[in-house]
Amino acid sequence: MKTITLAEDILDNLAFVRGRDIQEKLTQLIENNLLLQLKECEDFLFKFESKHGMDFATFAEIWEARGIPDRQSHNVERDYMEWEGFAQERIKLLQALRNMKTKREH
């Protein structure tokens, strides 16, 4: 375990966070932040899924088979790269949340 120093105003504001002690409060803050990031990520994923009518895995499969019209256009390539990034970020965020839950249960 490591020792950290918190500014007095941060310590005072932790009173508004649920938890029995500082560690529980910080864990709650981190988990809430991960959930917020996940929600934002899923909003972007939904935007691409709605635009293209499929999930990223399907889009990538069709892309590789050269079945996406205008595959090499700037807009389609940009969608692919951004969509892929959000899909990977979602996996990382879910893994971080699972890790937190697992550690909390042990």
C-alpha positions in Angstrom: 0.0 0.0 0.0 1.2 3.5 -0.8 0.8 6.7 1.1 -0.6 9.8 -0.7 -1.1 13.4 0.4 -4.3 15.2 -0.4 -5.0 18.9 -0.4 -7.3 20.0 2.4 -10.1 21.0 0.0 -10.0 17.6 -1.8 -10.2 15.9 1.6 -13.2 18.1 2.5 -15.0 17.4 -0.7 -14.5 13.6 -0.2 -17.3 14.0 2.4 -19.7 14.1 -0.5 -18.6 10.7 -1.8 -20.2 7.5 -0.5 -17.8 5.3 1.4 -16.7 4.4 4.9 -13.1 5.6 4.5 -10.9 7.4 2.0 -9.9 4.2 0.2 -13.6 3.2 -0.3 -14.4 6.8 -1.4 -11.5 6.8 -3.9 -12.5 3.4 -5.2 -16.1 4.8 -5.7 -14.8 7.8 -7.6 -12.6 5.7 -9.9 -15.5 3.2 -10.6 -17.9 6.1 -11.3 -15.3 7.7 -13.6 -14.9 4.3 -15.5 -18.6 4.0 -15.8 -18.9 7.5 -17.2 -16.1 6.8 -19.7 -17.9 3.6 -20.7 -21.2 5.4 -21.2 -19.5 8.0 -23.4 -17.7 5.3 -25.4 -20.9 3.3 -25.9 -22.6 6.5 -27.1 -19.9 6.8 -29.8 -20.2 3.1 -30.7 -24.0 3.5 -31.0 -23.4 6.5 -33.4 -21.3 4.3 -35.7 -23.6 1.3 -35.4 -26.6 3.4 -36.3 -24.8 5.1 -39.2 -23.6 1.8 -40.7 -26.3 -0.6 -39.5 -24.0 -3.1 -37.9 -21.6 -3.6 -35.1 -17.8 -3.0 -35.5 -16.9 -6.8 -35.7 -19.3 -7.2 -38.7 -18.1 -3.9 -40.3 -14.5 -5.0 -39.9 -15.2 -8.5 -41.4 -17.0 -6.9 -44.4 -14.2 -4.3 -44.7 -11.5 -7.1 -44.9 -13.6 -8.8 -47.6 -13.6 -5.5 -49.5 -17.4 -5.3 -49.2 -17.7 -1.8 -47.9 -18.5 0.7 -50.6 -16.0 3.6 -50.9 -13.8 1.6 -48.5 -10.7 3.8 -49.3 -12.6 7.2 -48.9 -11.4 9.5 -46.2 -14.8 9.4 -44.4 -15.1 5.6 -44.4 -11.5 5.1 -43.3 -11.9 7.7 -40.5 -15.0 6.0 -39.3 -13.2 2.6 -39.3 -10.3 4.0 -37.3 -12.4 5.9 -34.7 -14.9 3.0 -34.4 -12.1 0.5 -33.9 -10.6 2.8 -31.2 -13.9 3.0 -29.3 -14.4 -0.7 -29.6 -11.0 -1.3 -28.1 -11.5 1.3 -25.4 -14.8 -0.3 -24.4 -13.0 -3.7 -23.9 -10.3 -2.0 -21.7 -12.9 -0.1 -19.6 -15.0 -3.3 -19.0 -11.8 -5.1 -18.0 -10.9 -2.4 -15.6 -14.4 -2.5 -14.1 -14.2 -6.3 -13.8 -10.8 -6.1 -12.1 -12.2 -3.6 -9.6 -15.2 -5.8 -8.8 -13.0 -8.9 -8.4 -10.6 -7.1 -6.0 -13.5 -5.8 -4.0 -15.0 -9.3 -3.7 -11.8 -10.7 -2.3 
